[in-house]
Amino acid sequence: MVMRIFVFLIILVAIAVGLFALVLPRDQLIRLIIFRDFFDVTLPILAFGALVKYLCTCCVNCKICHEKKE
């Protein structure tokens, strides 16, 4: 349930930023550029963390991991 709310909020923010980019005058777009620069820096770090988590976690049907627990 919390994940659905989180996804909804992210989609809502993405739509709002897209609309602001279309509606705001050029001199006020500086705030959106700063917002974009923030994600230009953080997204590769988050992607690397997600890749490491994906590679280090075990799948549900993995026999090797389930044998270690027993």
N, CA, C and O of each residue as an XYZ file, in Angstrom:
280
protein
N       0.819     -1.191      0.000
C       0.000      0.000      0.000
C       0.867      1.260      0.000
O       0.580      2.222     -0.713
N       1.923      1.243      0.802
C       2.818      2.396      0.874
C       3.521      2.592     -0.471
O       3.741      3.725     -0.900
N       3.871      1.494     -1.128
C       4.538      1.587     -2.417
C       3.628      2.206     -3.470
O       4.097      2.979     -4.304
N       2.340      1.883     -3.450
C       1.394      2.474     -4.401
C       1.267      3.977     -4.176
O       1.196      4.745     -5.135
N       1.239      4.395     -2.924
C       1.164      5.826     -2.618
C       2.439      6.523     -3.092
O       2.379      7.621     -3.645
N       3.585      5.892     -2.878
C       4.859      6.450     -3.314
C       4.903      6.603     -4.836
O       5.319      7.644     -5.345
N       4.475      5.569     -5.558
C       4.463      5.620     -7.017
C       3.502      6.703     -7.495
O       3.815      7.434     -8.435
N       2.347      6.812     -6.866
C       1.386      7.850     -7.219
C       1.986      9.243     -7.024
O       1.813     10.118     -7.872
N       2.680      9.446     -5.923
C       3.301     10.749     -5.665
C       4.392     11.072     -6.677
O       4.505     12.215     -7.119
N       5.186     10.092     -7.043
C       6.242     10.303     -8.027
C       5.645     10.671     -9.384
O       6.138     11.578    -10.055
N       4.592      9.972     -9.787
C       3.939     10.288    -11.059
C       3.327     11.677    -11.009
O       3.405     12.422    -11.986
N       2.723     12.035     -9.891
C       2.125     13.357     -9.735
C       3.186     14.457     -9.820
O       2.961     15.484    -10.461
N       4.332     14.250     -9.181
C       5.423     15.226     -9.242
C       5.952     15.339    -10.671
O       6.239     16.443    -11.133
N       6.085     14.224    -11.370
C       6.585     14.255    -12.748
C       5.639     15.035    -13.658
O       6.084     15.817    -14.498
N       4.350     14.823    -13.493
C       3.378     15.556    -14.303
C       3.409     17.040    -13.962
O       3.345     17.881    -14.859
N       3.506     17.371    -12.680
C       3.541     18.773    -12.264
C       4.775     19.480    -12.814
O       4.673     20.610    -13.292
N       5.928     18.839    -12.755
C       7.155     19.455    -13.270
C       7.059     19.633    -14.782
O       7.505     20.649    -15.316
N       6.484     18.659    -15.469
C       6.297     18.795    -16.914
C       5.378     19.951    -17.268
O       5.648     20.694    -18.212
N       4.304     20.105    -16.524
C       3.391     21.224    -16.759
C       4.047     22.559    -16.443
O       3.858     23.534    -17.171
N       4.814     22.607    -15.364
C       5.518     23.847    -15.021
C       6.508     24.229    -16.116
O       6.683     25.413    -16.404
N       7.156     23.243    -16.727
C       8.111     23.527    -17.795
C       7.408     24.137    -19.005
O       7.998     24.938    -19.731
N       6.159     23.762    -19.221
C       5.419     24.324    -20.346
C       4.837     25.695    -20.040
O       4.738     26.534    -20.936
N       4.447     25.942    -18.784
C       3.674     27.130    -18.428
C       4.550     28.285    -17.933
O       4.278     29.442    -18.250
N       5.576     27.988    -17.175
C       6.367     29.052    -16.549
C       7.139     29.869    -17.577
O       7.571     29.344    -18.603
N       7.308     31.163    -17.293
C       8.153     31.988    -18.171
C       9.624     31.564    -18.070
O      10.021     30.864    -17.138
N      10.399     31.992    -19.027
C      11.809     31.581    -19.103
C      12.611     31.937    -17.857
O      13.467     31.153    -17.444
N      12.367     33.075    -17.255
C      13.169     33.481    -16.102
C      12.861     32.664    -14.849
O      13.681     32.622    -13.932
N      11.714     32.022    -14.789
C      11.381     31.197    -13.628
C      11.731     29.728    -13.833
O      11.571     28.919    -12.919
N      12.200     29.382    -15.009
C      12.587     27.995    -15.276
C      13.902     27.617    -14.604
O      14.283     26.446    -14.618
N      14.599     28.582    -14.019
C      15.866     28.298    -13.339
C      15.649     27.319    -12.197
O      16.503     26.469    -11.943
N      14.534     27.422    -11.513
C      14.236     26.486    -10.410
C      14.091     25.060    -10.930
O      14.534     24.115    -10.279
N      13.476     24.901    -12.092
C      13.351     23.566    -12.674
C      14.697     23.023    -13.130
O      14.940     21.818    -13.066
N      15.569     23.907    -13.589
C      16.899     23.468    -14.015
C      17.695     22.966    -12.812
O      18.414     21.973    -12.912
N      17.567     23.648    -11.681
C      18.228     23.188    -10.456
C      17.662     21.838    -10.034
O      18.408     20.957     -9.607
N      16.344     21.673    -10.153
C      15.678     20.399     -9.845
C      16.209     19.292    -10.745
O      16.435     18.171    -10.288
N      16.409     19.603    -12.025
C      16.931     18.627    -12.978
C      18.375     18.268    -12.652
O      18.757     17.100    -12.730
N      19.182     19.266    -12.285
C      20.581     19.011    -11.941
C      20.696     18.108    -10.721
O      21.605     17.282    -10.642
N      19.776     18.262     -9.766
C      19.763     17.403     -8.578
C      19.598     15.947     -8.991
O      20.298     15.072     -8.481
N      18.676     15.683     -9.911
C      18.453     14.305    -10.334
C      19.536     13.805    -11.275
O      19.777     12.599    -11.344
N      20.192     14.698    -11.997
C      21.324     14.277    -12.831
C      22.444     13.700    -11.978
O      23.175     12.813    -12.420
N      22.577     14.199    -10.765
C      23.624     13.718     -9.860
C      23.165     12.471     -9.109
O      23.936     11.524     -8.958
N      21.926     12.460     -8.640
C      21.482     11.372     -7.769
C      21.071     10.101     -8.504
O      21.227      9.007     -7.961
N      20.551     10.216     -9.723
C      20.069      9.021    -10.417
C      21.152      7.980    -10.694
O      20.885      6.794    -10.504
N      22.352      8.347    -11.130
C      23.369      7.296    -11.303
C      23.745      6.608     -9.994
O      24.032      5.411     -9.987
N      23.749      7.343     -8.901
C      24.063      6.746     -7.606
C      22.961      5.766     -7.196
O      23.248      4.662     -6.735
N      21.711      6.172     -7.364
C      20.591      5.289     -7.042
C      20.571      4.063     -7.955
O      20.270      2.957     -7.505
N      20.890      4.257     -9.229
C      20.916      3.129    -10.160
C      22.007      2.136     -9.785
O      21.792      0.927     -9.864
N      23.163      2.622     -9.384
C      24.238      1.725     -8.961
C      23.836      0.957     -7.712
O      24.093     -0.242     -7.609
N      23.208      1.640     -6.761
C      22.735      0.962     -5.549
C      21.693     -0.097     -5.866
O      21.708     -1.180     -5.281
N      20.789      0.209     -6.788
C      19.768     -0.772     -7.173
C      20.397     -1.969     -7.871
O      19.965     -3.104     -7.667
N      21.416     -1.727     -8.693
C      22.104     -2.826     -9.367
C      22.804     -3.729     -8.363
O      22.720     -4.952     -8.469
N      23.489     -3.149     -7.396
C      24.170     -3.941     -6.375
C      23.149     -4.739     -5.564
O      23.376     -5.913     -5.274
N      22.045     -4.125     -5.202
C      21.009     -4.839     -4.457
C      20.448     -5.985     -5.282
O      20.240     -7.080     -4.759
N      20.201     -5.746     -6.568
C      19.671     -6.790     -7.446
C      20.646     -7.958     -7.579
O      20.240     -9.120     -7.558
N      21.924     -7.643     -7.717
C      22.909     -8.705     -7.899
C      23.196     -9.468     -6.613
O      23.612    -10.625     -6.669
N      22.984     -8.843     -5.454
C      23.322     -9.482     -4.187
C      22.146    -10.163     -3.506
O      22.342    -10.857     -2.509
N      20.942     -9.987     -4.008
C      19.797    -10.650     -3.393
C      19.513    -11.941     -4.123
O      19.838    -12.105     -5.299
N      18.908    -12.837     -3.407
C      18.631    -14.162     -3.936
C      17.205    -14.220     -4.473
O      16.303    -13.566     -3.947
N      17.017    -15.002     -5.514
C      15.671    -15.163     -6.053
C      14.855    -16.086     -5.148
O      15.412    -16.759     -4.280
N      13.563    -16.117     -5.346
C      12.659    -16.886     -4.486
C      12.880    -18.381     -4.659
O      12.829    -19.126     -3.680
N      13.121    -18.828     -5.868
C      13.228    -20.260     -6.148
C      14.668    -20.778     -6.144
O      14.923    -21.876     -6.639
N      15.588    -20.027     -5.610
C      16.992    -20.412     -5.614
C      17.232    -21.525     -4.586
O      17.000    -21.330     -3.393
N      17.690    -22.675     -5.044
C      17.920    -23.810     -4.154
C      19.166    -23.604     -3.295
O      19.217    -24.082     -2.161
N      20.148    -22.916     -3.806
C      21.399    -22.720     -3.075
C      21.149    -21.900     -1.808
O      21.638    -22.256     -0.736
N      20.405    -20.826     -1.921
C      20.140    -19.969     -0.757
C      19.238    -20.655      0.253
O      19.424    -20.498      1.460
N      18.262    -21.414     -0.230
C      17.354    -22.098      0.679
C      18.056    -23.238      1.422
O      17.681    -23.546      2.554
N      19.064    -23.870      0.814
C      19.811    -24.919      1.486
C      20.688    -24.349      2.588
O      20.899    -25.016      3.601
N      21.203    -23.145      2.424
C      22.043    -22.510      3.431
C      21.250    -22.172      4.688
O      21.796    -22.213      5.790
N      19.980    -21.841      4.538
C      19.144    -21.448      5.680
C      18.810    -22.657      6.563
O      18.629    -22.513      7.772
N      18.731    -23.822      5.967
C      18.327    -25.017      6.720
C      19.437    -25.642      7.483
O      19.231    -26.651      8.157
